[in-house]
Amino acid sequence: MKKSLIGKQTYRAFLNAEHADGDEALLAHKLRSVPAFGPELDYVAELNGEVIGGIMYMRSKVVNDNGGEWETPMFGPVSV
């Protein structure tokens, strides 16, 4: 149920955005199925029992030209 509520919120949040292409909710859905996604990194904001926002984080890493790596979280989409 949480996934569908977040999907609806993401769709509504980007519905009238100037540079949105309508695929933001689909992207969020697909990102939840990749290994880098962790459900513990998926958050919603509620007001009076209604989902009014959401943010999800993915595990990622930054690699420099010398082969150094740093693990870092990446977030998005953010929908309010």
C-alpha positions in Angstrom: 0.0 0.0 0.0 2.8 2.4 0.9 4.3 2.0 -2.6 1.0 2.9 -4.4 0.5 5.9 -2.2 4.0 7.2 -2.9 3.5 6.5 -6.6 0.3 8.6 -6.6 2.0 11.4 -4.6 5.0 11.4 -7.0 2.6 11.5 -10.0 0.7 14.5 -8.5 3.8 16.3 -7.4 5.3 16.3 -11.0 2.0 16.6 -12.9 2.3 20.3 -13.7 6.1 20.7 -13.3 7.6 22.6 -16.2 10.3 20.1 -17.1 8.6 16.9 -16.1 7.9 14.3 -18.7 5.3 12.2 -16.8 7.6 9.3 -16.1 8.8 10.3 -12.6 6.4 7.9 -10.8 7.4 5.1 -13.2 11.1 5.9 -12.5 10.5 5.7 -8.7 8.7 2.4 -9.1 11.6 0.9 -11.2 14.3 2.2 -8.8 12.7 0.3 -6.0 13.6 -3.0 -7.8 17.3 -2.4 -8.2 19.9 -3.8 -5.8 21.0 -0.3 -4.7 17.6 0.5 -3.3 17.1 -0.2 0.4 13.6 0.1 1.9 15.1 1.5 5.0 16.0 4.5 2.8 12.4 5.2 1.7 10.5 7.9 3.6 7.1 9.5 3.4 5.7 12.6 5.0 2.1 12.4 6.3 -0.3 15.0 7.5 -3.5 13.8 9.2 -2.9 10.3 7.9 -2.5 11.4 4.3 0.7 11.0 2.4 1.8 14.5 1.3 5.4 13.8 0.3 8.1 11.3 -0.2 11.8 10.8 -0.8 13.8 7.8 -1.6 17.5 7.2 -1.4 19.8 4.8 -3.3 23.2 3.5 -2.4 25.8 4.9 -4.9 29.4 5.7 -5.1 31.7 8.4 -6.4 34.8 7.2 -8.3 37.6 9.6 -9.1 40.1 9.4 -11.9 42.7 7.7 -9.6 40.4 4.8 -8.8 39.4 6.1 -5.4 35.8 5.3 -4.3 33.5 6.8 -1.8 30.1 5.3 -0.9 27.4 8.0 -0.8 23.6 8.1 -0.7 21.8 9.6 -3.7 18.2 10.8 -3.5 15.3 11.4 -5.7 12.7 11.8 -6.8 11.5 14.0 -4.1 7.8 14.7 -4.2 5.7 17.0 -2.1 
